Amino acid sequence: MNVTISVVCPVRNMAGRMQNLSSWINQCDQRFQIILVCDSSTDNTSEELAQLKESQMSADVELLIGEFGSPGMARNAGMQLAKNDWLIFWDSDDVGEPKLLAKKLAMMDSQSFDAVVFGFEVHSSKGRMKSWLNWPIDNSESLDQVSLNPGIWRICFNRRSLGKLEFNSLRMAEDQLFINDFLYLMPKLHFENAVIYKYFQGIENQLTSNHVALREIDWALEKLVIQLRGNPASISYTKRIYGKLLFTQLKKGSIISKAKALSRIILFLCAQPRVATKLVLDMHQMNKP
């Protein structure tokens, strides 16, 4: 089965550090549309991306330059240009496996699914690596595992299933909120063990180490609170994402944010004891070496 895939990739201030980005773009062929969104860069990123675009002979590479202000808004701009059957969002400092992605999609009756969730690897700056594989048979359990590390880059979406869904303007947790909104559309999912992405931790300028951006976790939590209050039957994923963001805020936030997170965690434990307990146990298991 022939498949076509659009890859949207926001890029900001990556001049001189294009090795990971170019490594997977160089593997793409005519089945791929690569949409590079240069967002508010203050260095030579746009020039280097233009050179990378010109060097490609097989894949269709498009370059969009503008002042978008956040990864989510940059992705929205890229989505407007997407034209292929499948859509995936990759980051400029990680490494995707486009050939394996296309192969796996071609092997399945992929048009019957709204999204395919793949495995991935986490690489740390200290050289450690951990793979995320072995999905449970039950889809609800699989979604629980996705909530532990809900990177948008591991999910390939059937573009027609997204409708008018968009990312919000937050710089943190915008991908988690996007996935959460997508799941409320009741999509048909397929879970695939293949590792199609290598996520690198400890990279310079990552938003996960930006204290200003980390403050926006509080806004993401408020959005989830509104959703949880408005829908008593909220899906387990929403509850787990809310709990995980609380623990992220407790770990990485300012003193004020840590205090707020701690009080919210206590309320969360009281209101959702089963969900909270399972989440804590799963996070403990996840962090084992």
C-alpha positions in Angstrom: 0.0 0.0 0.0 1.4 3.4 -1.0 1.4 6.0 1.8 2.2 9.7 1.7 3.3 11.6 4.8 3.6 15.2 5.8 6.1 16.1 8.5 5.7 19.4 10.3 8.9 20.6 12.1 9.2 23.9 14.0 12.7 25.2 14.1 14.0 28.1 16.3 17.6 29.3 16.8 19.3 26.1 15.6 22.1 27.6 13.5 25.1 25.4 13.6 23.2 22.5 15.1 21.3 21.0 12.2 23.0 17.5 12.3 19.9 15.7 13.8 17.5 17.5 11.6 19.4 16.9 8.3 20.1 13.3 9.2 16.4 12.3 9.0 15.5 14.7 6.2 18.2 13.1 4.1 16.4 9.8 4.4 13.1 11.1 3.0 12.0 10.3 -0.5 9.1 11.3 -2.7 6.5 9.9 -0.3 7.3 12.8 2.1 6.4 16.4 2.4 8.7 18.2 4.9 7.4 21.4 6.2 10.1 23.4 8.1 8.6 26.3 10.1 11.3 28.8 11.1 9.9 30.6 14.1 11.2 33.9 15.4 14.9 32.9 15.0 17.5 35.5 15.8 20.5 33.7 14.3 21.2 32.2 10.9 18.7 29.4 11.2 16.6 30.6 8.2 19.6 30.7 5.9 20.8 27.2 6.9 17.3 25.8 6.5 17.2 27.4 3.0 20.4 25.6 2.2 19.1 22.3 3.5 15.9 22.7 1.4 18.0 23.4 -1.7 20.1 20.3 -1.1 17.1 17.9 -1.2 16.6 16.0 -4.4 13.8 13.5 -3.5 11.5 14.8 -0.7 9.3 17.8 -1.1 10.7 20.3 1.4 8.8 23.6 2.1 10.2 26.4 4.2 7.9 28.8 6.1 9.5 31.7 7.9 7.7 33.9 10.4 7.0 35.2 13.9 4.7 32.5 15.3 5.7 32.7 19.0 5.4 29.1 20.2 5.9 25.6 18.9 2.1 25.1 18.8 1.4 28.1 16.7 4.3 27.2 14.3 2.8 23.7 14.0 -0.6 25.3 13.1 1.0 27.2 10.4 2.7 24.1 9.0 -0.6 22.1 9.2 -2.1 24.6 6.8 0.4 23.5 4.1 0.1 19.8 4.8 -1.4 17.9 1.8 -0.5 14.2 2.3 -2.7 11.4 3.8 -0.7 11.2 7.1 0.7 13.9 9.3 3.3 13.8 12.0 5.0 16.4 14.1 8.8 16.1 14.7 11.2 18.4 16.5 14.4 19.9 15.0 16.8 18.6 17.8 15.7 14.9 17.6 16.0 12.1 15.0 13.1 10.5 13.3 13.1 7.3 11.2 11.1 8.2 8.1 11.8 5.0 6.1 10.6 2.8 9.0 7.6 5.0 9.6 6.5 4.7 5.9 7.2 1.0 5.9 5.0 0.3 8.9 2.2 2.4 7.7 2.3 0.6 4.3 2.2 -2.8 6.0 -1.1 -2.2 7.8 -4.6 -1.3 6.6 -3.7 2.2 7.8 -6.7 4.0 6.3 -8.9 2.3 8.8 -7.2 4.1 11.7 -7.3 7.7 12.8 -3.8 7.6 14.3 -0.9 5.2 14.9 1.1 5.4 18.1 4.7 4.2 17.8 7.5 3.4 20.1 10.5 5.7 20.7 13.8 6.0 22.4 15.0 8.6 25.0 18.6 9.6 24.8 20.2 11.6 27.5 23.1 14.0 27.3 25.0 11.5 29.5 24.7 8.8 26.8 21.9 6.8 28.5 19.1 5.4 26.4 15.7 3.9 27.2 13.2 2.4 24.8 9.4 2.6 25.1 7.8 -0.5 23.6 5.7 -3.5 24.5 2.2 -2.0 24.5 -0.4 -3.9 26.6 -3.1 -5.6 24.6 -5.9 -3.4 26.0 -6.1 0.1 24.3 -7.0 1.8 27.6 -3.9 0.5 29.2 -1.9 1.6 26.2 -3.3 5.1 26.5 -2.3 5.1 30.2 1.3 4.4 29.0 1.2 7.2 26.4 0.2 9.6 29.2 3.5 9.0 31.0 5.4 10.4 28.1 2.9 12.0 25.6 5.3 13.3 23.0 3.4 14.4 19.9 6.3 13.1 17.8 5.4 9.4 18.4 1.9 9.7 17.0 1.2 9.7 13.2 -2.3 11.2 12.5 -4.6 10.4 9.6 -4.9 14.0 8.4 -8.6 13.7 7.7 -9.3 12.7 11.3 -8.0 16.0 12.7 -10.7 18.1 11.2 -10.2 21.7 12.5 -8.2 20.7 15.6 -5.4 23.1 16.4 -2.6 23.6 18.9 -3.0 26.3 21.5 -0.4 29.1 21.9 1.3 27.7 25.1 5.0 26.9 24.9 4.7 24.0 27.4 2.3 21.1 27.4 0.6 22.3 24.2 1.2 18.9 22.6 -0.3 17.1 25.6 -3.4 19.3 25.3 -3.6 18.6 21.6 -3.5 14.9 22.1 -6.1 15.2 24.9 -8.5 17.1 22.6 -7.9 14.6 19.8 -8.8 11.7 22.1 -12.2 13.4 22.9 -13.0 12.9 19.2 -13.0 9.1 20.0 -10.5 8.2 17.3 -9.7 4.6 16.3 -6.1 4.0 17.3 -3.4 1.4 16.4 -0.4 0.8 18.7 2.8 -0.2 16.9 6.0 -1.4 18.7 8.4 0.0 16.1 10.8 2.7 17.3 10.4 5.6 14.8 11.8 8.4 16.9 14.9 9.2 19.1 14.2 12.0 21.6 17.2 13.7 23.0 17.2 15.2 26.5 19.6 17.9 27.7 19.8 19.8 24.4 20.7 23.5 24.4 17.6 25.8 24.4 15.1 23.1 25.1 11.8 24.5 26.5 11.8 21.8 29.2 14.7 23.7 30.8 13.3 27.2 30.3 11.9 28.5 33.6 9.8 31.2 31.8 8.2 28.6 29.6 7.7 26.3 32.5 5.3 28.8 34.1 2.9 28.1 31.3 2.3 24.6 32.8 0.0 26.4 35.2 -2.2 27.6 32.3 -2.3 24.1 30.9 -3.5 22.8 34.3 -6.2 25.4 34.4 -7.4 24.3 30.9 -7.6 20.7 32.1 -9.4 21.7 35.4 -12.1 23.4 33.3 -12.4 20.2 31.2 -12.5 17.9 34.2 -15.2 20.0 35.9 -17.3 20.3 32.8 -17.2 16.6 32.0 -17.6 14.3 35.0 -17.0 11.3 32.7 -13.6 12.7 31.5 -11.4 10.1 30.0 -8.6 8.5 32.1 -6.0 10.2 29.8 -7.1 13.7 30.9 -6.9 12.8 34.6 -3.5 11.2 34.2 -2.1 14.1 32.1 -3.4 16.5 34.8 -1.6 14.5 37.5 1.6 14.2 35.5 1.8 17.9 34.8 1.3 18.5 38.6 4.4 16.3 39.3 6.3 18.1 36.5 5.5 21.5 38.1 6.5 20.1 41.6 9.8 19.0 40.2 10.8 21.8 37.9 8.7 24.9 38.9 9.5 27.9 41.0 9.0 27.9 44.7 5.6 29.4 44.4 4.7 26.9 41.6 5.9 24.0 43.7 3.7 25.1 46.6 0.7 25.4 44.4 1.4 22.0 42.8 1.7 20.3 46.1 -1.7 21.5 47.3 -3.2 20.5 44.0 -1.6 17.0 44.2 -3.2 16.5 47.7 -6.6 17.5 46.2 -6.0 15.2 43.2 -5.2 12.3 45.5 -8.4 12.9 47.4 -10.6 13.3 44.4 -9.1 10.6 42.2 -7.4 8.1 44.5 -7.3 5.2 42.1 -6.1 7.2 39.1 -3.6 9.1 41.2 -2.2 5.9 42.9 -1.8 4.1 39.6 -0.1 7.1 38.0 2.4 7.4 40.9 3.2 3.6 40.6 3.5 3.9 36.8 5.8 6.9 37.1 8.0 5.1 39.6 8.3 2.1 37.3 9.0 4.4 34.4 11.9 6.1 36.2 13.7 2.8 37.1 17.0 2.5 35.4 
